[in-house]
């Protein structure tokens, strides 16, 4: 794991086309802005874990499950 120290407004580049910027730091939390192509899926880790758990349950039940469709449905439900 690479650990970096950044100040508000500073950025990190991942590959050629993903930029992460520290937007705000307040009371022990950090707000990050992420610029990435639309083809790159970006999830909070806890949401990704839930999707994977559901994927595993669905595969055991014999149902097909599409992670991208599930993510889109979840995004729509959050407004």
C-alpha positions as CSV (number, residue, x, y, z in Angstrom):
1,X,0.0,0.0,0.0
2,X,1.3,3.4,-0.9
3,X,0.6,6.0,1.8
4,X,0.8,9.7,0.8
5,X,0.4,12.9,2.7
6,X,-1.6,15.6,0.8
7,X,-3.0,19.0,1.7
8,X,-6.4,20.4,0.7
9,X,-6.3,21.1,-3.1
10,X,-3.5,18.8,-3.8
11,X,-4.0,15.9,-6.2
12,X,-2.8,12.3,-6.9
13,X,-2.7,10.8,-10.4
14,X,-3.5,7.1,-10.9
15,X,-2.5,5.8,-14.3
16,X,-3.0,8.3,-17.1
17,X,-6.6,9.3,-16.5
18,X,-7.7,9.1,-12.8
19,X,-7.2,12.1,-10.6
20,X,-7.9,12.2,-6.9
21,X,-8.0,15.6,-5.2
22,X,-8.3,16.4,-1.5
23,X,-11.3,18.7,-1.4
24,X,-11.8,19.2,2.3
25,X,-10.6,18.0,5.7
26,X,-12.8,18.5,8.7
27,X,-13.0,16.9,12.1
28,X,-11.1,13.8,11.2
29,X,-12.7,13.1,7.9
30,X,-11.4,13.8,4.4
31,X,-13.6,14.7,1.4
32,X,-12.1,13.5,-1.9
33,X,-12.9,14.4,-5.5
34,X,-12.3,11.8,-8.1
35,X,-12.1,12.5,-11.9
36,X,-12.2,9.3,-13.9
37,X,-13.6,8.1,-17.3
38,X,-17.2,7.0,-17.2
39,X,-16.0,3.5,-18.0
40,X,-14.3,3.2,-14.6
41,X,-16.6,2.1,-11.8
42,X,-16.0,3.9,-8.5
43,X,-17.5,2.5,-5.3
44,X,-17.2,3.2,-1.6
45,X,-15.6,0.0,-0.3
46,X,-18.6,-1.0,1.9
47,X,-20.9,-0.7,-1.1
48,X,-18.6,-2.8,-3.2
49,X,-18.5,-5.5,-0.4
50,X,-22.4,-5.6,-0.4
51,X,-22.5,-6.0,-4.2
52,X,-20.0,-8.8,-4.0
53,X,-22.0,-10.5,-1.2
54,X,-25.2,-10.2,-3.3
55,X,-23.3,-11.5,-6.3
56,X,-22.2,-14.6,-4.3
57,X,-25.7,-15.2,-3.0
58,X,-27.2,-14.9,-6.5
59,X,-24.7,-17.3,-8.0
60,X,-25.4,-19.9,-5.3
61,X,-29.1,-19.5,-6.1
62,X,-28.5,-20.1,-9.8
63,X,-29.6,-16.5,-10.7
64,X,-27.4,-14.4,-13.0
65,X,-26.2,-11.1,-11.5
66,X,-24.7,-8.1,-13.3
67,X,-22.6,-6.0,-10.9
68,X,-22.8,-2.9,-13.3
69,X,-26.6,-3.2,-13.4
70,X,-26.7,-3.5,-9.6
71,X,-24.5,-0.5,-9.2
72,X,-26.7,1.6,-11.5
73,X,-29.8,0.5,-9.7
74,X,-28.2,1.4,-6.3
75,X,-27.1,4.9,-7.7
76,X,-30.7,5.5,-9.0
77,X,-32.1,4.6,-5.6
78,X,-29.8,7.2,-3.9
79,X,-31.0,10.0,-6.2
